[in-house]
């Protein structure tokens, strides 16, 4: 169930805040603007705690907006997911590779996709 459906079913007041923490995707052929990924959980946990302490809806919505603005995330994969309808992995990686900046990891390939694959050894040696 997505938020819009839940808000329709809910009989009280509701507020909506769009999260957009994915710093890897600003614009894409397949999306409009950044997506809410891991940072969505950060927003939900902080605002949920505030709501449990009695913060009113308007202030919770403002808090969610403030937290969202200060939250960023980036996707990293060591292996691909397998979408049940497809039955096969979306992509493949070498044993010493990782894929980063691919949002949901199941998204279609983007320009420069090969540039976002790095060897673990290259990643660690670059940090040393």
MARKOLKOL-987560 format. One line per 4 residues: number of its first residue (from 1); their letters; for each residue z negated, y, x of N, C-alpha, C. Coordinates in nm, 2 decimals, m for minus. Each point is the difference from the previous one (the first is absolute). Example, Ala and Ser with C-alpha at 12.3 -4.5 7.8 and 13.67 -1.06 7.14 Angstrom:
1	as	m0.78/m0.57/1.32/0.00/0.12/m0.09/0.00/0.12/0.09; 0.07/0.11/m0.04/0.00/0.11/0.09/m0.08/0.11/m0.08
END
This chain:
1	xxxx	0.00/m0.12/0.08/0.00/0.12/m0.08/0.00/0.12/0.09; 0.09/0.10/m0.03/0.00/0.12/0.08/m0.09/0.11/m0.06; m0.02/0.11/0.07/m0.08/0.10/m0.05/0.04/0.06/m0.13; 0.13/0.02/m0.02/0.05/0.06/m0.12/m0.04/m0.08/m0.12
5	xxxx	0.02/m0.14/0.01/m0.03/m0.09/m0.11/m0.15/0.01/m0.03; m0.08/0.00/0.11/m0.15/0.00/m0.02/m0.04/0.13/m0.07; 0.06/0.11/0.04/m0.04/0.13/m0.06/0.04/0.00/m0.15; 0.11/m0.06/m0.04/0.04/m0.01/m0.14/m0.10/m0.08/m0.08
9	xxxx	m0.05/m0.11/0.06/m0.10/m0.09/m0.07/m0.14/0.07/m0.01; m0.03/0.07/0.11/m0.14/0.06/0.01/m0.01/0.11/m0.11; m0.11/0.00/m0.07/m0.02/0.09/m0.11/m0.07/0.13/0.04; m0.05/0.02/0.13/m0.06/0.12/0.04/0.10/0.09/0.08
13	xxxx	m0.06/0.10/0.06/0.09/0.09/0.08/0.04/m0.07/0.13; 0.12/0.03/0.05/0.04/m0.06/0.13/0.07/0.11/0.08; 0.00/m0.01/0.13/0.08/0.09/0.09/0.08/m0.09/0.09; 0.11/0.06/0.05/0.09/m0.07/0.09/0.02/0.08/0.13
17	xxxx	m0.02/m0.07/0.11/0.03/0.05/0.13/0.09/m0.09/0.07; 0.11/0.05/0.05/0.10/m0.09/0.07/m0.04/0.00/0.15; m0.02/m0.12/0.05/m0.03/m0.01/0.15/0.14/m0.01/0.07; 0.00/0.05/0.12/0.12/0.00/0.08/m0.03/0.00/0.15
21	xxxx	m0.08/m0.10/0.04/m0.05/m0.01/0.14/0.09/m0.06/0.10; 0.11/m0.06/m0.04/0.09/m0.07/0.09/0.07/0.10/0.09; m0.04/0.02/0.13/0.06/0.09/0.09/0.13/m0.04/0.06; 0.04/m0.13/m0.02/0.12/m0.05/0.05/0.12/0.04/m0.08
25	xxxx	m0.02/0.02/m0.13/0.11/0.03/m0.09/m0.01/0.13/m0.07; 0.08/0.10/0.04/0.00/0.13/m0.07/0.11/0.00/m0.11; 0.11/m0.05/0.04/0.12/m0.01/m0.09/0.07/m0.13/0.04; 0.06/m0.06/m0.11/0.06/m0.13/0.02/0.11/m0.01/m0.11
29	xxxx	0.10/m0.09/0.03/0.10/m0.03/m0.10/m0.07/m0.06/m0.12; m0.11/m0.07/0.02/m0.06/m0.09/m0.10/m0.13/0.06/m0.06; m0.04/0.12/0.04/m0.12/0.06/m0.06/0.01/0.15/0.01; m0.08/0.06/m0.08/m0.01/0.15/0.00/m0.13/0.04/0.05
33	xxxx	0.00/0.06/0.12/m0.13/0.04/0.06/m0.08/m0.11/0.06; m0.11/0.03/0.04/m0.09/m0.11/0.06/m0.06/m0.08/m0.10; m0.04/m0.12/0.04/m0.06/m0.09/m0.10/m0.15/m0.01/0.03; m0.08/m0.04/m0.10/m0.14/m0.03/0.02/m0.01/m0.15/0.04
37	xxxx	m0.06/m0.02/0.11/m0.02/m0.14/0.05/m0.15/m0.02/0.03; m0.04/m0.02/0.12/m0.14/m0.03/0.04/m0.09/0.11/m0.04; 0.05/0.13/0.01/m0.08/0.11/m0.02/m0.05/0.01/m0.15; 0.07/m0.06/m0.09/m0.03/m0.01/m0.14/m0.14/m0.06/m0.01
41	xxxx	m0.03/m0.10/0.07/m0.14/m0.06/0.00/m0.11/0.10/0.04; 0.03/0.07/0.10/m0.10/0.10/0.05/m0.03/0.10/m0.11; 0.11/0.06/m0.06/m0.02/0.09/m0.12/m0.08/m0.06/m0.11; 0.04/m0.13/m0.04/m0.07/m0.06/m0.11/m0.15/m0.03/0.03
45	xxxx	m0.03/m0.04/0.12/m0.14/m0.03/0.04/m0.08/0.13/0.00; 0.05/0.11/0.06/m0.08/0.12/0.01/m0.02/0.06/m0.14; 0.11/0.01/m0.08/m0.01/0.06/m0.13/m0.08/m0.09/m0.10; 0.02/m0.13/0.02/m0.08/m0.09/m0.09/m0.15/0.02/0.03
49	xxxx	m0.04/0.01/0.12/m0.14/0.02/0.04/m0.05/0.14/m0.06; 0.08/0.10/0.00/m0.04/0.13/m0.05/m0.01/m0.01/m0.16; 0.09/m0.07/m0.06/m0.01/m0.02/m0.15/m0.12/m0.08/m0.03; m0.04/m0.10/0.07/m0.12/m0.08/m0.03/m0.12/0.09/0.02
53	xxxx	0.00/0.10/0.08/m0.11/0.09/0.02/0.00/0.11/m0.11; 0.10/0.00/m0.09/0.00/0.10/m0.11/0.09/0.12/0.01; 0.09/0.00/0.11/0.09/0.11/0.01/0.10/0.00/m0.12; 0.02/0.12/m0.05/0.09/0.01/m0.12/0.15/m0.03/0.04
57	xxxx	0.08/m0.02/m0.10/0.14/m0.04/0.02/0.08/0.10/0.07; m0.02/0.13/m0.03/0.08/0.11/0.07/m0.03/0.00/0.14; m0.13/m0.01/0.04/m0.04/0.00/0.14/0.04/m0.13/0.07; 0.00/m0.11/m0.07/0.05/m0.13/0.06/0.15/0.01/0.03
61	xxxx	0.07/0.06/m0.09/0.15/0.02/0.03/0.02/0.09/0.12; m0.08/0.11/0.01/0.01/0.09/0.11/m0.04/m0.07/0.13; m0.10/m0.08/0.00/m0.05/m0.08/0.11/0.11/m0.09/0.05; 0.06/m0.07/m0.10/0.11/m0.09/0.03/0.12/0.07/0.07
65	xxxx	0.03/0.11/m0.05/0.11/0.08/0.06/m0.04/0.04/0.14; m0.12/0.05/0.02/m0.05/0.04/0.14/0.00/m0.12/0.09; m0.05/m0.12/m0.04/0.00/m0.11/0.09/0.14/m0.05/0.03; 0.09/0.00/m0.10/0.14/m0.04/0.02/0.07/0.09/0.11
69	xxxx	m0.02/0.13/m0.01/0.06/0.09/0.10/m0.05/m0.03/0.14; m0.12/m0.06/0.01/m0.05/m0.02/0.14/0.01/m0.15/0.04; 0.08/m0.08/m0.08/0.01/m0.14/0.03/0.15/m0.03/0.04; 0.01/m0.08/0.11/0.13/m0.05/0.04/m0.01/m0.15/0.04
73	xxxx	0.11/m0.07/m0.02/0.01/m0.14/0.04/0.14/m0.03/0.05; 0.01/m0.12/0.06/0.13/m0.05/0.05/m0.01/m0.15/m0.01; 0.11/m0.06/m0.04/0.00/m0.15/m0.01/0.04/m0.06/0.13; m0.06/m0.12/0.02/0.02/m0.08/0.12/0.01/m0.15/m0.05
77	xxxx	0.10/m0.07/0.05/0.01/m0.14/m0.04/0.02/m0.09/0.13; m0.07/m0.11/m0.01/0.02/m0.10/0.11/0.09/m0.11/m0.05; 0.01/m0.02/m0.13/0.09/m0.09/m0.07/0.05/0.06/m0.13; 0.10/m0.06/m0.06/0.06/0.05/m0.12/m0.07/m0.06/m0.12
81	xxxx	0.00/0.07/m0.11/m0.04/m0.07/m0.13/0.12/m0.08/m0.05; m0.03/m0.08/m0.09/0.11/m0.07/m0.08/m0.02/0.03/m0.14; 0.10/0.08/m0.05/0.00/0.03/m0.14/0.03/m0.12/m0.08; m0.09/m0.04/m0.10/0.03/m0.13/m0.07/0.14/m0.02/m0.06
85	xxxx	0.05/0.11/m0.05/0.14/m0.01/m0.06/0.10/m0.03/0.10; m0.02/0.05/0.13/0.10/m0.03/0.10/m0.02/m0.13/0.07; m0.13/m0.04/0.02/m0.03/m0.13/0.05/0.02/m0.01/0.16; 0.04/0.11/0.06/0.01/0.00/0.14/m0.06/0.13/0.06
89	xxxx	m0.04/0.00/0.12/m0.06/0.12/0.06/0.10/0.12/0.00; m0.05/0.12/m0.02/0.08/0.12/m0.01/0.07/0.03/0.13; m0.07/m0.02/0.11/0.05/0.02/0.14/m0.06/m0.10/0.09; 0.04/0.00/0.12/m0.06/m0.09/0.10/m0.03/0.08/0.13
93	xxxx	m0.11/m0.04/0.07/m0.04/0.06/0.12/m0.02/m0.10/0.11; 0.02/0.03/0.12/m0.02/m0.08/0.11/m0.15/m0.02/0.01; m0.04/m0.10/0.08/m0.15/m0.03/0.01/m0.07/0.11/0.07; 0.06/0.08/0.08/m0.07/0.11/0.07/0.05/0.14/m0.06
97	xxxx	0.04/0.00/m0.12/0.05/0.13/m0.07/m0.09/0.03/m0.11; 0.00/0.13/m0.04/m0.07/0.05/m0.12/0.09/0.11/m0.06; m0.01/0.01/m0.13/0.08/0.10/m0.07/m0.09/0.11/m0.05; 0.03/0.12/0.02/m0.08/0.11/m0.05/0.08/0.10/m0.07
101	xxxx	m0.07/0.08/m0.08/0.06/0.11/m0.08/0.10/m0.05/m0.11; m0.03/m0.11/m0.05/0.09/m0.06/m0.11/m0.06/0.00/m0.13; m0.10/0.09/m0.03/m0.06/0.01/m0.13/m0.05/m0.13/m0.05; 0.06/m0.05/m0.10/m0.04/m0.12/m0.07/0.04/m0.13/0.08
105	xxxx	0.07/0.01/0.10/0.05/m0.11/0.08/0.10/m0.08/m0.07; 0.02/0.02/m0.13/0.10/m0.07/m0.07/0.12/0.09/m0.04; m0.01/0.13/0.05/0.10/0.10/m0.03/0.13/m0.04/0.07; 0.10/0.06/m0.05/0.13/m0.02/0.06/0.01/0.06/0.14
109	xxxx	0.08/m0.05/0.09/0.01/0.05/0.14/0.03/0.15/m0.01; m0.06/0.07/0.09/0.03/0.15/0.01/0.08/0.03/0.13; 0.06/0.11/0.01/0.06/0.04/0.13/m0.10/0.00/0.11; 0.04/m0.06/0.11/m0.09/m0.01/0.12/m0.10/m0.11/m0.01
113	xxxx	0.03/m0.10/m0.09/m0.10/m0.11/m0.02/m0.02/m0.07/0.13; 0.10/m0.03/0.08/m0.02/m0.07/0.12/m0.09/0.08/0.10; 0.00/0.13/m0.01/m0.08/0.09/0.08/m0.15/m0.02/m0.03; m0.03/m0.05/m0.12/m0.14/m0.01/m0.03/m0.06/m0.14/0.03
117	xxxx	0.08/m0.08/0.07/m0.06/m0.13/0.05/m0.03/0.01/0.14; m0.12/m0.04/0.03/m0.05/0.01/0.14/m0.07/m0.13/0.04; 0.01/m0.03/0.12/m0.07/m0.11/0.05/m0.15/0.03/0.01; m0.09/m0.09/m0.03/m0.14/0.02/0.02/m0.03/0.04/0.14
121	xxxx	0.07/m0.06/0.10/m0.02/0.03/0.14/0.03/0.15/0.03; 0.12/0.05/m0.06/0.03/0.14/0.02/m0.10/0.09/m0.07; m0.05/m0.04/m0.11/m0.10/0.09/m0.07/m0.12/0.01/0.08; m0.06/m0.11/0.05/m0.12/0.00/0.08/0.02/0.07/0.13
125	xxxx	0.11/m0.03/0.07/0.02/0.06/0.13/0.02/0.15/m0.01; 0.05/0.05/m0.11/0.02/0.14/m0.02/m0.14/0.07/m0.02; m0.10/m0.07/m0.05/m0.13/0.05/m0.02/m0.09/0.00/0.12; 0.03/m0.09/0.09/m0.08/m0.02/0.12/0.01/0.11/0.10
END
